[in-house]
Amino acid sequence: MKIGELDQRCDECSVIDYCGYSFCYCLCTDDRFTNMEESKFKEIADNAINIEEYESCKGCTRPDCGVYRYSKEDYADEPCDFEDESRDYYCEQVADFVHEQVLLEMEESKKN
């Protein structure tokens, strides 16, 4: 199914791991991926590289947050400036990586 057709039907989505929490970053509302198949996004996203932490998170040893939380139920037990934004940050970085790879593929196909 195309990502844009999902229309926030998360129970039907195979790329939900690349979305933020409810009311946060959502792939199916990102216009860059409206016509992209879920399988194509997942194939590229699974190979995402150079995803970096927030500068202020580097060296932090709290086990319940970071660039990517361990699970939806794993909440921070004390305030942090980034809280759930860290998942959005990660997902947006992956989306940017996928978008860049698609643009590179398009450029390569034009050359050939």
N, C-alpha and C positions, 0 to 999 in steps of 0.2 A: 504494500500500500504506500502511496505517496505521503510524505510527512504532513503536508498541508491538508490532506483529507482527514487526518486524525481528529482535528478540531477538539483537542483536549479530552479525547476519549482514552484516558490513560490505561484503562484495562485492556485495550486492544493494541497497545503500543509495544513494539519490540525494542525501542531505543529509549525507553523511559529512564534508564540509568544515566542518560546524558541530559536530563532535565533537572532543574532545581526543585525545591519543595513547592507545595501549592502556593499559587499567587506569586511565584518567582519566575526565573527564566524558564521558558517553555519552547522547545524546538518547533512545535507545530504552529507557533505564532511568529516564528522568525522567517521573514519573507525570503531569505536566502535559500531556504530549504523547502519551499512550497511544492516544487515539482520533483524533488529528489525521493527516490525509493528508500524506505527504511533500511533495507539490506545494504544498499550502497553506502549510506551514512555510517552504519555500524561497521562495515568493512574498513572504511577509512579511519573512523574514530578509534577503533580497537588498536590502531597503530600510531595513535597520537604521541608525539614526542615533545620535549621541551615545555611541559606544563609545569609552571613554577608556583611556589607558594607566595603568599603576600610577604613582602619584605619583613614586616613586623612579626610574622609567624615563624620565621626561620629560627631554629634552635629551641622552639617551644617544645616542652615535653608533655603537655597535657594530652592524655590518651583519647579524649572525647571530642576533639575537633581537629582542624587542620585544613589542608586543601580539600580533602574529601572525607566526610564523616564515615564511620564504619557501618552505620545503619540508621534508618529513619528514627529508631527509638533511642538512639544514643545522643542524649542532649547534654549540653554543657551544664555543669553544676555551679558555675559562677559566671558573672558577666565577662564578656570579651567584646572588643570593638567590632569583631567580624562575625561572630555567632554563625547563623545559617547562611550568611553571605558567602562564606567560604565555598559552599557547594555550588552556588551560582557562579562564582568566580571560576571554579574548575570547569563547569559545564560550558560557560561562555568561551573559555580558552580552547576547549575541544572543538566547539562549533567554529571558531575562527580558524583552527587548524584544518578542519574538513573543508571549509570554504576556500582556503588558500590552495589546498590540494586539488580541488575541483577546477579552480582557475588555471592552475599549472597544467592539468590534463587537457583543458580546452586549448591552451596555447600550444601544447605539443601536437595536438591533433590538427591544428591549423598549419603547422609547419610541414606536416607529412602529407 
